[in-house]
Amino acid sequence: MRYSYTTRHGKAEIVQTSRGWEVLFDGEALGTYTSPHTAVEELSEGTCYWPSAGNPASFGISDDLSDWSQARF
């Protein structure tokens, strides 16, 4: 499962892996979480590791997963 959300700063992704839910921003790994809901909350609040583009809390990333594109792989 993969969730993605595009902002003017870049593309945020939450990807299911064998270790949990990994948060990526433009390919930069920002952390792994136990659920996609926790991952999106941490990313939207900027409490995860920050990408080189800056504080993700200022990117306008929705904290509601229903606003994200969803794909299965």
CNS distance restraints for C-alpha pairs under 8 A (distance, minus, plus):
assign (resid   1 and name CA) (resid  15 and name CA) 6.15 0.50 0.50
assign (resid   1 and name CA) (resid  16 and name CA) 5.44 0.50 0.50
assign (resid   1 and name CA) (resid  70 and name CA) 7.32 0.50 0.50
assign (resid   1 and name CA) (resid  71 and name CA) 5.83 0.50 0.50
assign (resid   1 and name CA) (resid  72 and name CA) 4.42 0.50 0.50
assign (resid   1 and name CA) (resid  73 and name CA) 5.94 0.50 0.50
assign (resid   2 and name CA) (resid  13 and name CA) 6.97 0.50 0.50
assign (resid   2 and name CA) (resid  14 and name CA) 5.73 0.50 0.50
assign (resid   2 and name CA) (resid  15 and name CA) 4.49 0.50 0.50
assign (resid   2 and name CA) (resid  16 and name CA) 6.29 0.50 0.50
assign (resid   2 and name CA) (resid  70 and name CA) 5.78 0.50 0.50
assign (resid   2 and name CA) (resid  71 and name CA) 5.18 0.50 0.50
assign (resid   2 and name CA) (resid  72 and name CA) 6.16 0.50 0.50
assign (resid   2 and name CA) (resid  73 and name CA) 7.54 0.50 0.50
assign (resid   3 and name CA) (resid  13 and name CA) 5.52 0.50 0.50
assign (resid   3 and name CA) (resid  14 and name CA) 5.06 0.50 0.50
assign (resid   3 and name CA) (resid  15 and name CA) 6.43 0.50 0.50
assign (resid   3 and name CA) (resid  65 and name CA) 7.83 0.50 0.50
assign (resid   3 and name CA) (resid  68 and name CA) 5.98 0.50 0.50
assign (resid   3 and name CA) (resid  69 and name CA) 5.47 0.50 0.50
assign (resid   3 and name CA) (resid  70 and name CA) 4.55 0.50 0.50
assign (resid   3 and name CA) (resid  71 and name CA) 6.41 0.50 0.50
assign (resid   4 and name CA) (resid  11 and name CA) 6.92 0.50 0.50
assign (resid   4 and name CA) (resid  12 and name CA) 5.58 0.50 0.50
assign (resid   4 and name CA) (resid  13 and name CA) 4.33 0.50 0.50
assign (resid   4 and name CA) (resid  14 and name CA) 6.43 0.50 0.50
assign (resid   4 and name CA) (resid  68 and name CA) 5.57 0.50 0.50
assign (resid   4 and name CA) (resid  69 and name CA) 5.16 0.50 0.50
assign (resid   4 and name CA) (resid  70 and name CA) 6.58 0.50 0.50
assign (resid   5 and name CA) (resid  11 and name CA) 5.84 0.50 0.50
assign (resid   5 and name CA) (resid  12 and name CA) 5.14 0.50 0.50
assign (resid   5 and name CA) (resid  13 and name CA) 6.43 0.50 0.50
assign (resid   5 and name CA) (resid  61 and name CA) 7.20 0.50 0.50
assign (resid   5 and name CA) (resid  67 and name CA) 7.88 0.50 0.50
assign (resid   5 and name CA) (resid  68 and name CA) 5.21 0.50 0.50
assign (resid   5 and name CA) (resid  69 and name CA) 6.38 0.50 0.50
assign (resid   6 and name CA) (resid  10 and name CA) 5.96 0.50 0.50
assign (resid   6 and name CA) (resid  11 and name CA) 4.38 0.50 0.50
assign (resid   6 and name CA) (resid  12 and name CA) 6.14 0.50 0.50
assign (resid   7 and name CA) (resid  11 and name CA) 6.06 0.50 0.50
assign (resid   7 and name CA) (resid  12 and name CA) 7.74 0.50 0.50
assign (resid   7 and name CA) (resid  59 and name CA) 6.59 0.50 0.50
assign (resid   7 and name CA) (resid  60 and name CA) 7.11 0.50 0.50
assign (resid   7 and name CA) (resid  61 and name CA) 7.05 0.50 0.50
assign (resid   8 and name CA) (resid  59 and name CA) 7.56 0.50 0.50
assign (resid   9 and name CA) (resid  53 and name CA) 7.00 0.50 0.50
assign (resid   9 and name CA) (resid  59 and name CA) 6.55 0.50 0.50
assign (resid  10 and name CA) (resid  25 and name CA) 6.89 0.50 0.50
assign (resid  10 and name CA) (resid  26 and name CA) 5.86 0.50 0.50
assign (resid  11 and name CA) (resid  25 and name CA) 5.65 0.50 0.50
assign (resid  11 and name CA) (resid  26 and name CA) 5.27 0.50 0.50
assign (resid  12 and name CA) (resid  23 and name CA) 7.39 0.50 0.50
assign (resid  12 and name CA) (resid  24 and name CA) 5.76 0.50 0.50
assign (resid  12 and name CA) (resid  25 and name CA) 4.44 0.50 0.50
assign (resid  12 and name CA) (resid  26 and name CA) 6.48 0.50 0.50
assign (resid  13 and name CA) (resid  23 and name CA) 5.81 0.50 0.50
assign (resid  13 and name CA) (resid  24 and name CA) 5.05 0.50 0.50
assign (resid  13 and name CA) (resid  25 and name CA) 6.25 0.50 0.50
assign (resid  14 and name CA) (resid  21 and name CA) 6.21 0.50 0.50
assign (resid  14 and name CA) (resid  22 and name CA) 5.51 0.50 0.50
assign (resid  14 and name CA) (resid  23 and name CA) 4.64 0.50 0.50
assign (resid  14 and name CA) (resid  24 and name CA) 6.32 0.50 0.50
assign (resid  14 and name CA) (resid  36 and name CA) 6.71 0.50 0.50
assign (resid  14 and name CA) (resid  39 and name CA) 7.12 0.50 0.50
assign (resid  14 and name CA) (resid  40 and name CA) 7.55 0.50 0.50
assign (resid  15 and name CA) (resid  21 and name CA) 5.42 0.50 0.50
assign (resid  15 and name CA) (resid  22 and name CA) 5.16 0.50 0.50
assign (resid  15 and name CA) (resid  23 and name CA) 6.60 0.50 0.50
assign (resid  15 and name CA) (resid  24 and name CA) 7.87 0.50 0.50
assign (resid  16 and name CA) (resid  20 and name CA) 5.85 0.50 0.50
assign (resid  16 and name CA) (resid  21 and name CA) 4.53 0.50 0.50
assign (resid  16 and name CA) (resid  22 and name CA) 6.33 0.50 0.50
assign (resid  17 and name CA) (resid  21 and name CA) 5.94 0.50 0.50
assign (resid  17 and name CA) (resid  22 and name CA) 6.80 0.50 0.50
assign (resid  19 and name CA) (resid  32 and name CA) 7.34 0.50 0.50
assign (resid  20 and name CA) (resid  32 and name CA) 6.08 0.50 0.50
assign (resid  20 and name CA) (resid  33 and name CA) 5.71 0.50 0.50
assign (resid  20 and name CA) (resid  34 and name CA) 5.34 0.50 0.50
assign (resid  20 and name CA) (resid  35 and name CA) 6.97 0.50 0.50
assign (resid  21 and name CA) (resid  32 and name CA) 5.30 0.50 0.50
assign (resid  21 and name CA) (resid  33 and name CA) 5.02 0.50 0.50
assign (resid  21 and name CA) (resid  34 and name CA) 6.10 0.50 0.50
assign (resid  21 and name CA) (resid  35 and name CA) 5.94 0.50 0.50
assign (resid  21 and name CA) (resid  36 and name CA) 5.91 0.50 0.50
assign (resid  21 and name CA) (resid  39 and name CA) 6.92 0.50 0.50
assign (resid  22 and name CA) (resid  29 and name CA) 7.12 0.50 0.50
assign (resid  22 and name CA) (resid  30 and name CA) 7.43 0.50 0.50
assign (resid  22 and name CA) (resid  31 and name CA) 5.79 0.50 0.50
assign (resid  22 and name CA) (resid  32 and name CA) 4.27 0.50 0.50
assign (resid  22 and name CA) (resid  33 and name CA) 6.36 0.50 0.50
assign (resid  22 and name CA) (resid  39 and name CA) 7.54 0.50 0.50
assign (resid  23 and name CA) (resid  29 and name CA) 5.96 0.50 0.50
assign (resid  23 and name CA) (resid  30 and name CA) 5.35 0.50 0.50
assign (resid  23 and name CA) (resid  31 and name CA) 5.52 0.50 0.50
assign (resid  23 and name CA) (resid  32 and name CA) 6.22 0.50 0.50
assign (resid  23 and name CA) (resid  33 and name CA) 7.93 0.50 0.50
assign (resid  23 and name CA) (resid  39 and name CA) 6.50 0.50 0.50
assign (resid  23 and name CA) (resid  43 and name CA) 7.65 0.50 0.50
assign (resid  24 and name CA) (resid  28 and name CA) 5.15 0.50 0.50
assign (resid  24 and name CA) (resid  29 and name CA) 4.57 0.50 0.50
assign (resid  24 and name CA) (resid  30 and name CA) 5.66 0.50 0.50
assign (resid  24 and name CA) (resid  31 and name CA) 7.71 0.50 0.50
assign (resid  25 and name CA) (resid  29 and name CA) 6.77 0.50 0.50
assign (resid  25 and name CA) (resid  30 and name CA) 7.25 0.50 0.50
assign (resid  25 and name CA) (resid  51 and name CA) 6.42 0.50 0.50
assign (resid  28 and name CA) (resid  51 and name CA) 6.46 0.50 0.50
assign (resid  30 and name CA) (resid  48 and name CA) 6.34 0.50 0.50
assign (resid  30 and name CA) (resid  49 and name CA) 4.96 0.50 0.50
assign (resid  30 and name CA) (resid  50 and name CA) 6.62 0.50 0.50
assign (resid  30 and name CA) (resid  51 and name CA) 6.84 0.50 0.50
assign (resid  31 and name CA) (resid  48 and name CA) 6.63 0.50 0.50
assign (resid  31 and name CA) (resid  49 and name CA) 6.65 0.50 0.50
assign (resid  32 and name CA) (resid  39 and name CA) 7.44 0.50 0.50
assign (resid  33 and name CA) (resid  38 and name CA) 6.49 0.50 0.50
assign (resid  33 and name CA) (resid  39 and name CA) 5.63 0.50 0.50
assign (resid  34 and name CA) (resid  38 and name CA) 7.01 0.50 0.50
assign (resid  34 and name CA) (resid  39 and name CA) 7.76 0.50 0.50
assign (resid  35 and name CA) (resid  39 and name CA) 6.34 0.50 0.50
assign (resid  36 and name CA) (resid  40 and name CA) 6.11 0.50 0.50
assign (resid  36 and name CA) (resid  65 and name CA) 7.99 0.50 0.50
assign (resid  37 and name CA) (resid  41 and name CA) 6.16 0.50 0.50
assign (resid  37 and name CA) (resid  65 and name CA) 7.08 0.50 0.50
assign (resid  38 and name CA) (resid  42 and name CA) 6.14 0.50 0.50
assign (resid  39 and name CA) (resid  43 and name CA) 6.15 0.50 0.50
assign (resid  40 and name CA) (resid  44 and name CA) 5.92 0.50 0.50
assign (resid  40 and name CA) (resid  62 and name CA) 7.83 0.50 0.50
assign (resid  40 and name CA) (resid  63 and name CA) 5.59 0.50 0.50
assign (resid  40 and name CA) (resid  64 and name CA) 7.53 0.50 0.50
assign (resid  40 and name CA) (resid  65 and name CA) 7.14 0.50 0.50
assign (resid  41 and name CA) (resid  45 and name CA) 6.06 0.50 0.50
assign (resid  41 and name CA) (resid  63 and name CA) 5.44 0.50 0.50
assign (resid  42 and name CA) (resid  46 and name CA) 5.96 0.50 0.50
assign (resid  42 and name CA) (resid  47 and name CA) 4.99 0.50 0.50
assign (resid  42 and name CA) (resid  48 and name CA) 5.33 0.50 0.50
assign (resid  43 and name CA) (resid  47 and name CA) 6.36 0.50 0.50
assign (resid  43 and name CA) (resid  48 and name CA) 5.65 0.50 0.50
assign (resid  43 and name CA) (resid  56 and name CA) 6.29 0.50 0.50
assign (resid  43 and name CA) (resid  57 and name CA) 7.02 0.50 0.50
assign (resid  43 and name CA) (resid  61 and name CA) 7.71 0.50 0.50
assign (resid  44 and name CA) (resid  56 and name CA) 6.25 0.50 0.50
assign (resid  44 and name CA) (resid  57 and name CA) 5.12 0.50 0.50
assign (resid  44 and name CA) (resid  60 and name CA) 7.46 0.50 0.50
assign (resid  44 and name CA) (resid  61 and name CA) 5.27 0.50 0.50
assign (resid  44 and name CA) (resid  62 and name CA) 6.28 0.50 0.50
assign (resid  44 and name CA) (resid  63 and name CA) 5.57 0.50 0.50
assign (resid  45 and name CA) (resid  56 and name CA) 7.18 0.50 0.50
assign (resid  45 and name CA) (resid  57 and name CA) 4.85 0.50 0.50
assign (resid  46 and name CA) (resid  50 and name CA) 6.95 0.50 0.50
assign (resid  46 and name CA) (resid  55 and name CA) 5.87 0.50 0.50
assign (resid  46 and name CA) (resid  56 and name CA) 5.04 0.50 0.50
assign (resid  46 and name CA) (resid  57 and name CA) 4.48 0.50 0.50
assign (resid  46 and name CA) (resid  58 and name CA) 7.97 0.50 0.50
assign (resid  50 and name CA) (resid  54 and name CA) 6.03 0.50 0.50
assign (resid  50 and name CA) (resid  55 and name CA) 5.68 0.50 0.50
assign (resid  50 and name CA) (resid  56 and name CA) 6.52 0.50 0.50
assign (resid  51 and name CA) (resid  55 and name CA) 7.21 0.50 0.50
assign (resid  51 and name CA) (resid  56 and name CA) 7.40 0.50 0.50
assign (resid  55 and name CA) (resid  59 and name CA) 7.37 0.50 0.50
assign (resid  56 and name CA) (resid  60 and name CA) 7.73 0.50 0.50
assign (resid  56 and name CA) (resid  61 and name CA) 7.32 0.50 0.50
assign (resid  57 and name CA) (resid  61 and name CA) 7.07 0.50 0.50
assign (resid  62 and name CA) (resid  67 and name CA) 6.65 0.50 0.50
assign (resid  62 and name CA) (resid  68 and name CA) 7.70 0.50 0.50
assign (resid  64 and name CA) (resid  68 and name CA) 7.42 0.50 0.50
